[in-house]
Amino acid sequence: MRKKKDTHSFDFRPLGLAIREAREKAGLSRNDLGDKVFYGERHIADIENIGKHPSFQLFHDLVTMFNISVDEYFYPAKNIEKSTTRRQIDSSLDLLSDNELKIIQGTIDGILKSKESEK
């Protein structure tokens, strides 16, 4: 008699929520996203709402499209180099001009200075 392999069932719901948040931030409806990745709106809703496991290809398409860091979901106990938020900010910064980046740098400097004065 074969012994049953001990497997871990991955809970996809947190990643589904991250996909939904990124989709909404991008201003896409589920139908719009479904058209981009060639899946139906209902399938996208199941991934986002109930954590349905997508195919590997669809998973890859979604996380790369929205710059989602899967490490924070696969290895939650590890110190992740770049979170999803940091990846998305990096991607947005690439779209700005040098003058616009100076405004962002001024904001960052102000936040850091404020944190120093709180100490």
N, CA, C and O atoms as a GROMACS GRO file, in nm:
protein
  476
    1MET      N    1   0.084  -0.119   0.000
    1MET     CA    2   0.000   0.000   0.000
    1MET      C    3   0.088   0.124   0.000
    1MET      O    4   0.182   0.134   0.079
    2ARG      N    5   0.057   0.219  -0.088
    2ARG     CA    6   0.135   0.342  -0.099
    2ARG      C    7   0.092   0.440   0.009
    2ARG      O    8  -0.027   0.454   0.040
    3LYS      N    9   0.189   0.506   0.064
    3LYS     CA   10   0.163   0.608   0.164
    3LYS      C   11   0.129   0.738   0.092
    3LYS      O   12   0.194   0.775  -0.006
    4LYS      N   13   0.027   0.809   0.141
    4LYS     CA   14  -0.014   0.934   0.079
    4LYS      C   15   0.091   1.041   0.106
    4LYS      O   16   0.138   1.058   0.219
    5LYS      N   17   0.127   1.112   0.002
    5LYS     CA   18   0.226   1.219   0.013
    5LYS      C   19   0.165   1.336   0.090
    5LYS      O   20   0.053   1.378   0.064
    6ASP      N   21   0.242   1.388   0.185
    6ASP     CA   22   0.199   1.504   0.262
    6ASP      C   23   0.220   1.628   0.176
    6ASP      O   24   0.334   1.663   0.145
    7THR      N   25   0.112   1.694   0.138
    7THR     CA   26   0.122   1.812   0.053
    7THR      C   27   0.065   1.933   0.124
    7THR      O   28  -0.016   1.922   0.216
    8HIS      N   29   0.108   2.048   0.080
    8HIS     CA   30   0.060   2.175   0.134
    8HIS      C   31  -0.031   2.239   0.030
    8HIS      O   32   0.008   2.257  -0.085
    9SER      N   33  -0.151   2.272   0.071
    9SER     CA   34  -0.244   2.337  -0.020
    9SER      C   35  -0.225   2.488  -0.008
    9SER      O   36  -0.247   2.546   0.098
   10PHE      N   37  -0.186   2.550  -0.117
   10PHE     CA   38  -0.157   2.693  -0.117
   10PHE      C   39  -0.288   2.772  -0.120
   10PHE      O   40  -0.372   2.750  -0.206
   11ASP      N   41  -0.303   2.865  -0.026
   11ASP     CA   42  -0.419   2.953  -0.020
   11ASP      C   43  -0.394   3.070  -0.114
   11ASP      O   44  -0.310   3.156  -0.086
   12PHE      N   45  -0.465   3.074  -0.225
   12PHE     CA   46  -0.443   3.176  -0.326
   12PHE      C   47  -0.521   3.305  -0.299
   12PHE      O   48  -0.503   3.403  -0.371
   13ARG      N   49  -0.607   3.306  -0.196
   13ARG     CA   50  -0.692   3.423  -0.172
   13ARG      C   51  -0.613   3.553  -0.153
   13ARG      O   52  -0.652   3.654  -0.211
   14PRO      N   53  -0.505   3.556  -0.073
   14PRO     CA   54  -0.431   3.682  -0.060
   14PRO      C   55  -0.374   3.733  -0.193
   14PRO      O   56  -0.374   3.853  -0.219
   15LEU      N   57  -0.326   3.642  -0.276
   15LEU     CA   58  -0.277   3.682  -0.408
   15LEU      C   59  -0.391   3.728  -0.497
   15LEU      O   60  -0.375   3.822  -0.575
   16GLY      N   61  -0.505   3.663  -0.486
   16GLY     CA   62  -0.623   3.705  -0.562
   16GLY      C   63  -0.664   3.847  -0.525
   16GLY      O   64  -0.702   3.926  -0.611
   17LEU      N   65  -0.658   3.878  -0.396
   17LEU     CA   66  -0.691   4.013  -0.350
   17LEU      C   67  -0.590   4.115  -0.402
   17LEU      O   68  -0.627   4.227  -0.438
   18ALA      N   69  -0.463   4.077  -0.406
   18ALA     CA   70  -0.359   4.166  -0.459
   18ALA      C   71  -0.382   4.192  -0.608
   18ALA      O   72  -0.361   4.303  -0.657
   19ILE      N   73  -0.425   4.090  -0.680
   19ILE     CA   74  -0.456   4.105  -0.822
   19ILE      C   75  -0.574   4.200  -0.840
   19ILE      O   76  -0.571   4.288  -0.925
   20ARG      N   77  -0.678   4.180  -0.758
   20ARG     CA   78  -0.794   4.269  -0.767
   20ARG      C   79  -0.756   4.414  -0.738
   20ARG      O   80  -0.796   4.506  -0.810
   21GLU      N   81  -0.678   4.435  -0.632
   21GLU     CA   82  -0.636   4.570  -0.596
   21GLU      C   83  -0.555   4.635  -0.710
   21GLU      O   84  -0.576   4.751  -0.743
   22ALA      N   85  -0.464   4.558  -0.768
   22ALA     CA   86  -0.382   4.610  -0.878
   22ALA      C   87  -0.467   4.638  -1.002
   22ALA      O   88  -0.446   4.737  -1.071
   23ARG      N   89  -0.563   4.551  -1.028
   23ARG     CA   90  -0.653   4.571  -1.144
   23ARG      C   91  -0.734   4.699  -1.126
   23ARG      O   92  -0.745   4.780  -1.218
   24GLU      N   93  -0.790   4.717  -1.006
   24GLU     CA   94  -0.868   4.837  -0.979
   24GLU      C   95  -0.782   4.963  -0.987
   24GLU      O   96  -0.825   5.065  -1.040
   25LYS      N   97  -0.661   4.955  -0.933
   25LYS     CA   98  -0.568   5.068  -0.938
   25LYS      C   99  -0.536   5.106  -1.082
   25LYS      O  100  -0.518   5.223  -1.114
   26ALA      N  101  -0.529   5.005  -1.169
   26ALA     CA  102  -0.500   5.028  -1.311
   26ALA      C  103  -0.623   5.076  -1.387
   26ALA      O  104  -0.615   5.108  -1.506
   27GLY      N  105  -0.739   5.081  -1.318
   27GLY     CA  106  -0.861   5.128  -1.383
   27GLY      C  107  -0.922   5.028  -1.480
   27GLY      O  108  -0.991   5.067  -1.574
   28LEU      N  109  -0.896   4.900  -1.456
   28LEU     CA  110  -0.949   4.797  -1.545
   28LEU      C  111  -1.069   4.728  -1.479
   28LEU      O  112  -1.066   4.700  -1.359
   29SER      N  113  -1.172   4.701  -1.557
   29SER     CA  114  -1.280   4.617  -1.508
   29SER      C  115  -1.236   4.471  -1.521
   29SER      O  116  -1.136   4.442  -1.586
   30ARG      N  117  -1.310   4.381  -1.461
   30ARG     CA  118  -1.278   4.238  -1.477
   30ARG      C  119  -1.291   4.198  -1.623
   30ARG      O  120  -1.212   4.119  -1.674
   31ASN      N  121  -1.389   4.254  -1.688
   31ASN     CA  122  -1.409   4.225  -1.830
   31ASN      C  123  -1.290   4.274  -1.913
   31ASN      O  124  -1.243   4.203  -2.002
   32ASP      N  125  -1.242   4.396  -1.884
   32ASP     CA  126  -1.124   4.450  -1.954
   32ASP      C  127  -1.004   4.358  -1.935
   32ASP      O  128  -0.934   4.324  -2.030
   33LEU      N  129  -0.981   4.317  -1.809
   33LEU     CA  130  -0.868   4.229  -1.780
   33LEU      C  131  -0.885   4.095  -1.850
   33LEU      O  132  -0.790   4.042  -1.908
   34GLY      N  133  -1.005   4.041  -1.843
   34GLY     CA  134  -1.032   3.913  -1.911
   34GLY      C  135  -1.001   3.920  -2.059
   34GLY      O  136  -0.946   3.825  -2.116
   35ASP      N  137  -1.036   4.033  -2.122
   35ASP     CA  138  -1.006   4.050  -2.265
   35ASP      C  139  -0.855   4.052  -2.289
   35ASP      O  140  -0.808   3.998  -2.390
   36LYS      N  141  -0.781   4.112  -2.199
   36LYS     CA  142  -0.634   4.121  -2.215
   36LYS      C  143  -0.567   3.985  -2.202
   36LYS      O  144  -0.469   3.956  -2.271
   37VAL      N  145  -0.620   3.901  -2.112
   37VAL     CA  146  -0.554   3.773  -2.085
   37VAL      C  147  -0.631   3.654  -2.144
   37VAL      O  148  -0.596   3.538  -2.121
   38PHE      N  149  -0.737   3.685  -2.221
   38PHE     CA  150  -0.816   3.583  -2.290
   38PHE      C  151  -0.886   3.485  -2.197
   38PHE      O  152  -0.891   3.365  -2.222
   39TYR      N  153  -0.941   3.541  -2.087
   39TYR     CA  154  -1.023   3.462  -1.995
   39TYR      C  155  -1.150   3.540  -1.967
   39TYR      O  156  -1.155   3.662  -1.984
   40GLY      N  157  -1.254   3.468  -1.924
   40GLY     CA  158  -1.381   3.532  -1.895
   40GLY      C  159  -1.380   3.609  -1.764
   40GLY      O  160  -1.299   3.584  -1.674
   41GLU      N  161  -1.472   3.703  -1.756
   41GLU     CA  162  -1.487   3.787  -1.637
   41GLU      C  163  -1.513   3.701  -1.512
   41GLU      O  164  -1.460   3.731  -1.405
   42ARG      N  165  -1.593   3.596  -1.526
   42ARG     CA  166  -1.626   3.508  -1.412
   42ARG      C  167  -1.500   3.438  -1.359
   42ARG      O  168  -1.484   3.423  -1.238
   43HIS      N  169  -1.413   3.396  -1.449
   43HIS     CA  170  -1.289   3.329  -1.408
   43HIS      C  171  -1.200   3.426  -1.330
   43HIS      O  172  -1.141   3.389  -1.228
   44ILE      N  173  -1.190   3.551  -1.377
   44ILE     CA  174  -1.112   3.653  -1.307
   44ILE      C  175  -1.173   3.679  -1.169
   44ILE      O  176  -1.100   3.690  -1.071
   45ALA      N  177  -1.306   3.688  -1.162
   45ALA     CA  178  -1.375   3.711  -1.034
   45ALA      C  179  -1.347   3.597  -0.937
   45ALA      O  180  -1.326   3.622  -0.818
   46ASP      N  181  -1.346   3.474  -0.984
   46ASP     CA  182  -1.318   3.359  -0.896
   46ASP      C  183  -1.176   3.363  -0.842
   46ASP      O  184  -1.153   3.328  -0.726
   47ILE      N  185  -1.082   3.405  -0.923
   47ILE     CA  186  -0.943   3.418  -0.877
   47ILE      C  187  -0.934   3.525  -0.769
   47ILE      O  188  -0.872   3.505  -0.665
   48GLU      N  189  -0.996   3.640  -0.795
   48GLU     CA  190  -0.989   3.753  -0.703
   48GLU      C  191  -1.068   3.729  -0.574
   48GLU      O  192  -1.021   3.765  -0.466
   49ASN      N  193  -1.185   3.670  -0.584
   49ASN     CA  194  -1.275   3.663  -0.468
   49ASN      C  195  -1.264   3.536  -0.386
   49ASN      O  196  -1.276   3.541  -0.263
   50ILE      N  197  -1.243   3.423  -0.450
   50ILE     CA  198  -1.241   3.298  -0.374
   50ILE      C  199  -1.105   3.227  -0.380
   50ILE      O  200  -1.090   3.117  -0.326
   51GLY      N  201  -1.010   3.290  -0.445
   51GLY     CA  202  -0.876   3.231  -0.448
   51GLY      C  203  -0.863   3.111  -0.538
   51GLY      O  204  -0.780   3.023  -0.512
   52LYS      N  205  -0.944   3.105  -0.645
   52LYS     CA  206  -0.932   2.995  -0.740
   52LYS      C  207  -0.792   2.995  -0.799
   52LYS      O  208  -0.740   3.101  -0.836
   53HIS      N  209  -0.730   2.880  -0.808
   53HIS     CA  210  -0.595   2.870  -0.862
   53HIS      C  211  -0.599   2.884  -1.014
   53HIS      O  212  -0.664   2.804  -1.082
   54PRO      N  213  -0.531   2.986  -1.068
   54PRO     CA  214  -0.527   3.000  -1.214
   54PRO      C  215  -0.424   2.904  -1.273
   54PRO      O  216  -0.343   2.844  -1.201
   55SER      N  217  -0.427   2.889  -1.403
   55SER     CA  218  -0.322   2.812  -1.470
   55SER      C  219  -0.190   2.886  -1.447
   55SER      O  220  -0.190   3.005  -1.413
   56PHE      N  221  -0.080   2.816  -1.465
   56PHE     CA  222   0.048   2.882  -1.444
   56PHE      C  223   0.066   2.998  -1.541
   56PHE      O  224   0.118   3.102  -1.503
   57GLN      N  225   0.025   2.981  -1.667
   57GLN     CA  226   0.040   3.088  -1.766
   57GLN      C  227  -0.039   3.212  -1.725
   57GLN      O  228   0.012   3.323  -1.734
   58LEU      N  229  -0.164   3.192  -1.680
   58LEU     CA  230  -0.245   3.306  -1.639
   58LEU      C  231  -0.186   3.371  -1.514
   58LEU      O  232  -0.182   3.493  -1.503
   59PHE      N  233  -0.140   3.289  -1.421
   59PHE     CA  234  -0.074   3.341  -1.300
   59PHE      C  235   0.044   3.430  -1.340
   59PHE      O  236   0.058   3.541  -1.290
   60HIS      N  237   0.128   3.380  -1.428
   60HIS     CA  238   0.244   3.455  -1.474
   60HIS      C  239   0.201   3.585  -1.541
   60HIS      O  240   0.257   3.691  -1.513
   61ASP      N  241   0.102   3.577  -1.628
   61ASP     CA  242   0.054   3.697  -1.698
   61ASP      C  243   0.005   3.803  -1.600
   61ASP      O  244   0.035   3.921  -1.617
   62LEU      N  245  -0.070   3.762  -1.500
   62LEU     CA  246  -0.128   3.857  -1.404
   62LEU      C  247  -0.022   3.921  -1.315
   62LEU      O  248  -0.022   4.043  -1.297
   63VAL      N  249   0.067   3.841  -1.259
   63VAL     CA  250   0.166   3.899  -1.167
   63VAL      C  251   0.268   3.986  -1.240
   63VAL      O  252   0.317   4.084  -1.184
   64THR      N  253   0.300   3.951  -1.364
   64THR     CA  254   0.394   4.036  -1.438
   64THR      C  255   0.324   4.162  -1.489
   64THR      O  256   0.385   4.269  -1.493
   65MET      N  257   0.200   4.151  -1.529
   65MET     CA  258   0.125   4.266  -1.577
   65MET      C  259   0.112   4.374  -1.469
   65MET      O  260   0.120   4.493  -1.498
   66PHE      N  261   0.093   4.328  -1.344
   66PHE     CA  262   0.069   4.422  -1.235
   66PHE      C  263   0.188   4.437  -1.140
   66PHE      O  264   0.175   4.498  -1.034
   67ASN      N  265   0.304   4.382  -1.176
   67ASN     CA  266   0.424   4.392  -1.092
   67ASN      C  267   0.399   4.347  -0.949
   67ASN      O  268   0.435   4.417  -0.854
   68ILE      N  269   0.340   4.231  -0.935
   68ILE     CA  270   0.310   4.177  -0.802
   68ILE      C  271   0.425   4.087  -0.760
   68ILE      O  272   0.465   3.996  -0.833
   69SER      N  273   0.477   4.112  -0.640
   69SER     CA  274   0.585   4.029  -0.586
   69SER      C  275   0.524   3.904  -0.524
   69SER      O  276   0.454   3.912  -0.423
   70VAL      N  277   0.551   3.790  -0.584
   70VAL     CA  278   0.494   3.666  -0.530
   70VAL      C  279   0.570   3.616  -0.408
   70VAL      O  280   0.517   3.538  -0.329
   71ASP      N  281   0.694   3.662  -0.391
   71ASP     CA  282   0.773   3.618  -0.276
   71ASP      C  283   0.703   3.646  -0.144
   71ASP      O  284   0.707   3.563  -0.053
   72GLU      N  285   0.640   3.762  -0.131
   72GLU     CA  286   0.576   3.795  -0.004
   72GLU      C  287   0.459   3.702   0.027
   72GLU      O  288   0.417   3.693   0.142
   73TYR      N  289   0.405   3.633  -0.074
   73TYR     CA  290   0.295   3.538  -0.054
   73TYR      C  291   0.347   3.395  -0.041
   73TYR      O  292   0.292   3.316   0.035
   74PHE      N  293   0.451   3.361  -0.115
   74PHE     CA  294   0.507   3.226  -0.108
   74PHE      C  295   0.594   3.206   0.015
   74PHE      O  296   0.597   3.097   0.072
   75TYR      N  297   0.665   3.311   0.056
   75TYR     CA  298   0.758   3.303   0.169
   75TYR      C  299   0.727   3.415   0.269
   75TYR      O  300   0.809   3.504   0.287
   76PRO      N  301   0.611   3.412   0.334
   76PRO     CA  302   0.571   3.524   0.420
   76PRO      C  303   0.664   3.547   0.539
   76PRO      O  304   0.668   3.658   0.592
   77ALA      N  305   0.736   3.446   0.583
   77ALA     CA  306   0.823   3.461   0.700
   77ALA      C  307   0.958   3.525   0.664
   77ALA      O  308   1.030   3.572   0.752
   78LYS      N  309   0.991   3.527   0.536
   78LYS     CA  310   1.120   3.583   0.494
   78LYS      C  311   1.110   3.734   0.477
   78LYS      O  312   1.003   3.789   0.452
   79ASN      N  313   1.224   3.799   0.491
   79ASN     CA  314   1.232   3.942   0.465
   79ASN      C  315   1.245   3.960   0.314
   79ASN      O  316   1.349   3.929   0.256
   80ILE      N  317   1.139   4.009   0.252
   80ILE     CA  318   1.133   4.019   0.107
   80ILE      C  319   1.207   4.143   0.059
   80ILE      O  320   1.193   4.251   0.117
   81GLU      N  321   1.286   4.125  -0.047
   81GLU     CA  322   1.366   4.235  -0.101
   81GLU      C  323   1.278   4.350  -0.151
   81GLU      O  324   1.301   4.466  -0.117
   82LYS      N  325   1.177   4.318  -0.232
   82LYS     CA  326   1.088   4.421  -0.285
   82LYS      C  327   0.943   4.373  -0.276
   82LYS      O  328   0.906   4.272  -0.337
   83SER      N  329   0.863   4.445  -0.200
   83SER     CA  330   0.722   4.412  -0.188
   83SER      C  331   0.649   4.451  -0.316
   83SER      O  332   0.705   4.518  -0.404
   84THR      N  333   0.524   4.408  -0.326
   84THR     CA  334   0.442   4.446  -0.441
   84THR      C  335   0.430   4.597  -0.451
   84THR      O  336   0.443   4.653  -0.560
   85THR      N  337   0.406   4.663  -0.338
   85THR     CA  338   0.392   4.809  -0.340
   85THR      C  339   0.519   4.875  -0.392
   85THR      O  340   0.512   4.967  -0.473
   86ARG      N  341   0.635   4.829  -0.345
   86ARG     CA  342   0.762   4.887  -0.389
   86ARG      C  343   0.783   4.863  -0.539
   86ARG      O  344   0.831   4.952  -0.609
   87ARG      N  345   0.749   4.744  -0.588
   87ARG     CA  346   0.763   4.714  -0.731
   87ARG      C  347   0.672   4.805  -0.814
   87ARG      O  348   0.712   4.855  -0.919
   88GLN      N  349   0.548   4.826  -0.766
   88GLN     CA  350   0.455   4.909  -0.840
   88GLN      C  351   0.499   5.055  -0.840
   88GLN      O  352   0.484   5.124  -0.941
   89ILE      N  353   0.553   5.102  -0.727
   89ILE     CA  354   0.606   5.239  -0.722
   89ILE      C  355   0.724   5.252  -0.817
   89ILE      O  356   0.733   5.351  -0.891
   90ASP      N  357   0.814   5.156  -0.816
   90ASP     CA  358   0.929   5.158  -0.908
   90ASP      C  359   0.883   5.168  -1.053
   90ASP      O  360   0.938   5.245  -1.132
   91SER      N  361   0.782   5.090  -1.087
   91SER     CA  362   0.729   5.090  -1.223
   91SER      C  363   0.668   5.226  -1.257
   91SER      O  364   0.687   5.276  -1.368
   92SER      N  365   0.597   5.286  -1.163
   92SER     CA  366   0.538   5.419  -1.186
   92SER      C  367   0.645   5.526  -1.200
   92SER      O  368   0.633   5.616  -1.282
   93LEU      N  369   0.750   5.516  -1.119
   93LEU     CA  370   0.858   5.615  -1.126
   93LEU      C  371   0.925   5.616  -1.263
   93LEU      O  372   0.970   5.720  -1.311
   94ASP      N  373   0.931   5.500  -1.326
   94ASP     CA  374   0.992   5.491  -1.459
   94ASP      C  375   0.916   5.574  -1.563
   94ASP      O  376   0.970   5.606  -1.669
   95LEU      N  377   0.792   5.608  -1.534
   95LEU     CA  378   0.710   5.684  -1.628
   95LEU      C  379   0.723   5.835  -1.610
   95LEU      O  380   0.668   5.912  -1.688
   96LEU      N  381   0.796   5.878  -1.507
   96LEU     CA  382   0.807   6.020  -1.476
   96LEU      C  383   0.933   6.083  -1.536
   96LEU      O  384   1.034   6.015  -1.556
   97SER      N  385   0.925   6.212  -1.562
   97SER     CA  386   1.041   6.287  -1.612
   97SER      C  387   1.132   6.321  -1.493
   97SER      O  388   1.093   6.303  -1.378
   98ASP      N  389   1.252   6.369  -1.522
   98ASP     CA  390   1.344   6.408  -1.416
   98ASP      C  391   1.286   6.520  -1.329
   98ASP      O  392   1.304   6.520  -1.208
   99ASN      N  393   1.217   6.615  -1.391
   99ASN     CA  394   1.155   6.723  -1.313
   99ASN      C  395   1.047   6.669  -1.220
   99ASN      O  396   1.036   6.713  -1.105
  100GLU      N  397   0.968   6.574  -1.269
  100GLU     CA  398   0.864   6.514  -1.185
  100GLU      C  399   0.927   6.432  -1.073
  100GLU      O  400   0.875   6.428  -0.961
  101LEU      N  401   1.039   6.367  -1.102
  101LEU     CA  402   1.107   6.289  -0.999
  101LEU      C  403   1.163   6.378  -0.889
  101LEU      O  404   1.172   6.336  -0.774
  102LYS      N  405   1.200   6.502  -0.922
  102LYS     CA  406   1.248   6.596  -0.821
  102LYS      C  407   1.138   6.627  -0.720
  102LYS      O  408   1.165   6.644  -0.601
  103ILE      N  409   1.015   6.635  -0.766
  103ILE     CA  410   0.901   6.658  -0.677
  103ILE      C  411   0.885   6.538  -0.582
  103ILE      O  412   0.864   6.555  -0.462
  104ILE      N  413   0.895   6.418  -0.638
  104ILE     CA  414   0.885   6.297  -0.556
  104ILE      C  415   0.998   6.294  -0.454
  104ILE      O  416   0.975   6.261  -0.338
  105GLN      N  417   1.119   6.327  -0.497
  105GLN     CA  418   1.234   6.327  -0.404
  105GLN      C  419   1.211   6.428  -0.292
  105GLN      O  420   1.244   6.400  -0.177
  106GLY      N  421   1.155   6.545  -0.324
  106GLY     CA  422   1.125   6.644  -0.221
  106GLY      C  423   1.024   6.591  -0.120
  106GLY      O  424   1.037   6.616   0.000
  107THR      N  425   0.926   6.518  -0.168
  107THR     CA  426   0.827   6.457  -0.078
  107THR      C  427   0.893   6.354   0.013
  107THR      O  428   0.867   6.351   0.133
  108ILE      N  429   0.977   6.270  -0.045
  108ILE     CA  430   1.048   6.168   0.034
  108ILE      C  431   1.136   6.236   0.139
  108ILE      O  432   1.137   6.195   0.255
  109ASP      N  433   1.209   6.339   0.098
  109ASP     CA  434   1.295   6.410   0.192
  109ASP      C  435   1.213   6.469   0.307
  109ASP      O  436   1.255   6.463   0.422
  110GLY      N  437   1.096   6.524   0.276
  110GLY     CA  438   1.009   6.580   0.379
  110GLY      C  439   0.959   6.475   0.476
  110GLY      O  440   0.954   6.499   0.597
  111ILE      N  441   0.922   6.359   0.425
  111ILE     CA  442   0.875   6.249   0.511
  111ILE      C  443   0.988   6.203   0.603
  111ILE      O  444   0.967   6.182   0.722
  112LEU      N  445   1.109   6.186   0.547
  112LEU     CA  446   1.222   6.139   0.627
  112LEU      C  447   1.259   6.242   0.734
  112LEU      O  448   1.291   6.205   0.847
  113LYS      N  449   1.255   6.369   0.699
  113LYS     CA  450   1.286   6.475   0.795
  113LYS      C  451   1.182   6.475   0.909
  113LYS      O  452   1.216   6.492   1.025
  114SER      N  453   1.056   6.455   0.873
  114SER     CA  454   0.948   6.449   0.971
  114SER      C  455   0.967   6.330   1.067
  114SER      O  456   0.944   6.342   1.187
  115LYS      N  457   1.010   6.217   1.012
  115LYS     CA  458   1.034   6.098   1.095
  115LYS      C  459   1.149   6.122   1.193
  115LYS      O  460   1.145   6.078   1.308
  116GLU      N  461   1.252   6.192   1.145
  116GLU     CA  462   1.367   6.222   1.231
  116GLU      C  463   1.325   6.312   1.347
  116GLU      O  464   1.370   6.293   1.460
  117SER      N  465   1.239   6.410   1.321
  117SER     CA  466   1.199   6.502   1.427
  117SER      C  467   1.106   6.436   1.528
  117SER      O  468   1.093   6.484   1.640
  118GLU      N  469   1.041   6.326   1.489
  118GLU     CA  470   0.954   6.252   1.582
  118GLU      C  471   1.035   6.174   1.683
  118GLU      O  472   0.984   6.141   1.790
  119LYS      N  473   1.159   6.143   1.652
  119LYS     CA  474   1.243   6.060   1.740
  119LYS      C  475   1.292   6.133   1.856
  119LYS      O  476   1.364   6.076   1.938
   0.00000   0.00000   0.00000
